[in-house]
Amino acid sequence: MNINKFIQPIFKSNKRCIVANCSNEYIFCLDTCLKSIKKHISMNSTYDFVIIEDNITTKNKNKIIKKYSSTNFSIRFENLDDLFNVKT
C-alpha cells in the first residue's frame, strides 16, 4: 500500500489533531463522538478533526460539518481510496 497524499494541519498554533475512521453506516456514532469532544474542548486551542471515510454521503458530510465546525474546530473528510493506493 502506497501513500498518495499527506494530510497537512489546518491551524498554525495551539493545534490538536484528531483522526477517526467512519463509514456511512456508522455516521450516528461519529455524530455522538463529535458532540462529546466539542462539549469538552478548550476555547484556547484549535482542533483539526480528520475523518478517514468510506462511502459517507455528501448529505451526511455536510450535516456534520455544518453542525460542528467553528473558528477553532475544523472537520474534514478524506476518502480512504484517495489517501492510499487501495484497489477493491
C-alpha positions as a printed NumPy array, in Angstrom:
array([[  0.   ,   0.   ,   0.   ],
       [  1.451,   3.374,  -1.009],
       [  0.548,   6.752,   0.444],
       [ -0.911,   9.065,  -2.221],
       [ -1.475,  12.14 ,  -0.119],
       [ -0.173,  13.661,   3.106],
       [ -2.653,  15.474,   5.3  ],
       [ -1.406,  18.895,   6.357],
       [ -2.53 ,  20.753,   9.511],
       [ -5.229,  23.41 ,   9.144],
       [ -4.22 ,  25.594,  12.09 ],
       [ -0.841,  27.204,  12.765],
       [ -0.842,  27.299,  16.585],
       [ -2.381,  25.655,  19.655],
       [ -3.338,  22.738,  17.47 ],
       [ -4.739,  19.357,  18.348],
       [ -5.279,  16.782,  15.638],
       [ -7.847,  14.032,  15.987],
       [ -8.234,  11.3  ,  13.379],
       [-11.154,   8.899,  13.127],
       [-12.385,   6.339,  10.642],
       [-16.051,   6.097,   9.643],
       [-18.433,   4.77 ,   7.01 ],
       [-21.947,   5.949,   6.253],
       [-23.431,   3.115,   8.315],
       [-21.791,   4.499,  11.482],
       [-22.329,   8.217,  10.958],
       [-24.545,   8.35 ,  14.069],
       [-21.571,   7.123,  16.156],
       [-19.349,   9.809,  14.659],
       [-22.009,  12.396,  15.473],
       [-22.057,  11.266,  19.12 ],
       [-18.26 ,  11.274,  19.305],
       [-18.023,  14.801,  17.878],
       [-20.729,  16.054,  20.223],
       [-18.801,  14.789,  23.235],
       [-15.457,  16.131,  22.039],
       [-16.928,  19.53 ,  21.184],
       [-18.526,  19.747,  24.641],
       [-15.15 ,  19.261,  26.365],
       [-12.731,  21.279,  24.243],
       [-10.81 ,  24.333,  25.327],
       [-11.628,  27.552,  23.511],
       [ -7.905,  28.438,  23.756],
       [ -6.897,  25.586,  21.444],
       [ -7.649,  24.662,  17.872],
       [ -8.851,  21.236,  16.821],
       [ -8.317,  19.667,  13.432],
       [-10.637,  16.672,  13.12 ],
       [ -9.814,  14.456,  10.128],
       [-12.276,  11.707,   9.273],
       [-10.954,   8.926,   7.066],
       [-14.169,   7.991,   5.342],
       [-15.512,   5.228,   3.181],
       [-18.774,   5.918,   1.339],
       [-20.187,   8.659,   3.564],
       [-22.832,  10.532,   1.599],
       [-22.305,  14.182,   0.741],
       [-25.507,  14.971,   2.64 ],
       [-24.161,  13.388,   5.834],
       [-20.756,  15.057,   5.45 ],
       [-22.403,  18.456,   5.058],
       [-24.617,  17.866,   8.108],
       [-21.607,  17.005,  10.274],
       [-19.55 ,  19.946,   9.019],
       [-22.411,  22.397,   9.485],
       [-23.24 ,  21.091,  12.945],
       [-19.714,  21.051,  14.438],
       [-17.334,  23.327,  12.513],
       [-16.356,  26.576,  14.206],
       [-13.458,  29.011,  14.338],
       [-11.387,  26.648,  16.48 ],
       [-12.817,  23.294,  15.332],
       [-12.167,  22.127,  11.785],
       [-13.739,  18.992,  10.336],
       [-12.626,  17.436,   7.077],
       [-13.258,  14.201,   5.326],
       [-10.566,  12.306,   3.471],
       [-11.512,   9.34 ,   1.333],
       [ -9.623,   6.14 ,   2.067],
       [ -9.004,   5.395,  -1.617],
       [ -7.638,   8.91 ,  -2.183],
       [ -5.12 ,   8.552,   0.658],
       [ -3.798,   5.137,  -0.283],
       [ -3.464,   3.03 ,  -3.387],
       [ -6.351,   0.798,  -2.417],
       [ -7.926,  -1.401,  -5.046],
       [-11.147,  -3.166,  -4.124]])
